[in-house]
């Protein structure tokens, strides 16, 4: 499962959705990136594959960052903190 996290201006926590395949996650990433580059205040609507009832709509001009991370599904996780400001452990 892949998580796509969107950082929104003046918002403390990222909005996130999930995709089952890396290709689908990359397609969402490219769609959002194109909308960010356009500079138009269009609204992007995204649905989550992990939780089908989860939908988000965000004005493209308010998105300040996007990140894709892979979730391994284990209880312990990979040891990495999700988000843009996670520190790499060495």
C-alpha positions as CSV (number, residue, x, y, z in Angstrom):
1,X,0.0,0.0,0.0
2,X,1.3,3.5,-0.9
3,X,0.4,6.6,1.0
4,X,0.3,10.0,-0.8
5,X,0.6,12.9,1.7
6,X,-0.3,16.4,0.7
7,X,1.0,19.3,2.7
8,X,-1.5,22.2,2.7
9,X,-0.6,25.8,3.4
10,X,-1.5,26.9,7.0
11,X,-2.4,23.4,8.0
12,X,-0.4,21.5,10.6
13,X,-1.1,17.9,9.4
14,X,-0.9,16.5,5.9
15,X,-3.9,15.2,4.1
16,X,-3.3,11.7,2.8
17,X,-4.8,9.0,0.6
18,X,-3.7,5.5,-0.2
19,X,-3.2,3.6,-3.5
20,X,-2.6,-0.2,-3.8
21,X,0.1,0.0,-6.6
22,X,3.1,2.1,-7.2
23,X,1.8,3.0,-10.7
24,X,-1.5,4.3,-9.3
25,X,0.4,6.3,-6.6
26,X,2.7,7.8,-9.2
27,X,-0.3,8.7,-11.4
28,X,-1.8,10.6,-8.5
29,X,1.5,12.3,-7.7
30,X,1.9,13.5,-11.3
31,X,-1.8,14.7,-11.4
32,X,-1.2,16.8,-8.2
33,X,2.2,18.0,-9.4
34,X,0.7,19.2,-12.7
35,X,-2.0,21.0,-10.8
36,X,0.5,22.7,-8.5
37,X,2.6,23.8,-11.5
38,X,-0.4,25.3,-13.3
39,X,-0.9,27.9,-10.6
40,X,-4.6,27.8,-11.1
41,X,-6.8,27.6,-8.0
42,X,-8.7,24.5,-9.3
43,X,-9.9,22.0,-6.8
44,X,-8.4,18.5,-6.9
45,X,-10.6,15.7,-5.7
46,X,-9.0,12.5,-4.5
47,X,-10.4,9.2,-3.2
48,X,-8.6,6.7,-1.0
49,X,-8.3,3.0,-2.1
50,X,-7.5,1.9,1.5
51,X,-10.6,3.4,2.9
52,X,-13.2,3.8,0.2
53,X,-15.3,6.2,2.2
54,X,-12.4,8.7,2.5
55,X,-12.4,11.5,0.0
56,X,-10.6,14.9,0.0
57,X,-10.9,18.0,-2.1
58,X,-8.1,20.5,-2.0
59,X,-7.5,23.8,-3.9
60,X,-4.4,23.1,-6.0
61,X,-3.0,26.6,-5.2
62,X,-3.0,25.7,-1.5
63,X,-0.8,22.6,-1.8
64,X,2.8,23.2,-0.8
65,X,4.2,19.7,-1.0
66,X,3.5,16.1,-1.9
67,X,5.1,12.9,-0.9
68,X,4.7,9.2,-1.7
69,X,5.6,6.6,1.0
70,X,5.2,2.8,0.9
71,X,3.5,1.1,3.9
72,X,4.7,-2.4,4.5
73,X,1.6,-3.4,6.6
74,X,3.5,-4.8,9.6
75,X,2.6,-3.7,13.1
76,X,6.1,-2.5,13.8
77,X,6.5,-0.5,10.6
78,X,9.7,0.4,8.9
79,X,10.9,2.5,11.8
80,X,10.4,5.7,9.7
81,X,8.2,8.5,10.9
82,X,5.6,9.5,8.2
83,X,5.7,13.1,7.0
84,X,7.9,15.6,5.3
85,X,10.1,16.4,8.3
86,X,11.0,12.8,9.3
87,X,14.7,12.5,10.1
88,X,16.7,9.7,8.5
89,X,18.3,7.3,11.0
90,X,21.9,6.3,10.2
